[in-house]
Amino acid sequence: MTNAINPYDALMNITARPSTVFVKGDGAYLWDDNGKRYLDFMQGWAVNCLGHSPPEILEALTVQAKLLLTPSPAFYNGPSLKLAKALTDRSCFDRVFFTNSGAEANEGAIKLARKYGALHRHGAYEIITFDGGFHGRTLATMSASGKKAFEPLFEPKVSGFPKAKINDLESVKRLITAKTIAVMLEPIQGEAGVWPFTDQFLRDLRALTMEQGLLLIFDEIQTGMGRTGKLFHYEHAEIEPDIMTLGKGIGGGVPLAALLATEKAACFEHGDQGGTFNGNPLMCAAGLAVLNEVGKPEFLKSATETGLFLESELQKLSARHGLGEVRGRGLLLALDLKLPIGAAIVAEAFEAGLLLNSPQADALRFMPALNVTREEIAEMIDGLDAILTKAGAARRVA
Ligand code: PLP
């Protein structure tokens, strides 16, 4: 038996991280244990939609923690009933199952589609997903993902996820067989570098899936809860999927996610699905606080306008430094760097007290709080401008 030498060694070494320890967050800012302040344009990877430790969530958690943490999933509790009702009132879905993570919600969506196939399509079980897609890190959701780096891992994969190409309807058609039960996608492929499906493609795909009797599953774990300016991304294309998953922003910083389905698709029977913490009142109380705020029309309007402002500021920055396109929607945007310098920029930004993300070597992704201010955007742009100027000068010298 070996004892860990220092606390870092007590955690499994699953990714490279700076040794900095973060101790406090407030709105757009984080502080480390040396008192250094960071402007945060990652926000827990598009999680803290109201910023760090917002008063609405603190109040909801405090009130609920004093009342009841969990009665057991064998019993109903008030916050989960209220949140499920509010989500169904605000969406095209009729039923909700709460989960603890996005991957677990997607795992549930996959099970639901397979159950539907067993009941209504002679056991059809294949779900067409897309190259570049990311759906989580359980075995089935890694198999559903179209991430190249996942391909050699944890073989054998869960079978039944043929991959189509983004915005290519013919590639979907070619994969449809008697075994197909559903098509599943992220409306904007976030981890792949913010690559959007077009609204027209989504409409055509909805028409195709309806014609073929297939379920359409939207993974809105990153795009949902106001991230793209509408409460749910599917509203942009004016279509209604059969199943949707939510995560990240739905809890505003606490572990909460959800699987939503129309009455027709919600075919689980007793024993098919469950989990100890699913729909626990503490997390659902936080989710209600988030939805009460993010769901307000004026909040969504303001997030849309802020997204357009960030987009135009990034476009100006790109023009100044000879970089590439700005893509995405609302407050989920990427800047094409044209060169594989993303990791170096992120490291420089970290030193300068600015938290950025580079999902691919040649791109930066911006996913600030949905209530980020124009002043905070200007501060981020100034910081990034300085780093890009330095990087450009270094390249010219080299
Ligand atoms: N689906 C999408 C689109 C995501 O962006 C993520 C996380 O980044 C997941 C699923 C997995 O969610 P979680 O990390 O909460 O399991």
Residues whose N, C-alpha, C, O or C-beta is under 5 A from the ligand:
A	BS01	PLP	S101 G102 A103 E104 F134 H135 G136 E186 G190 D219 I221 Q222 G247
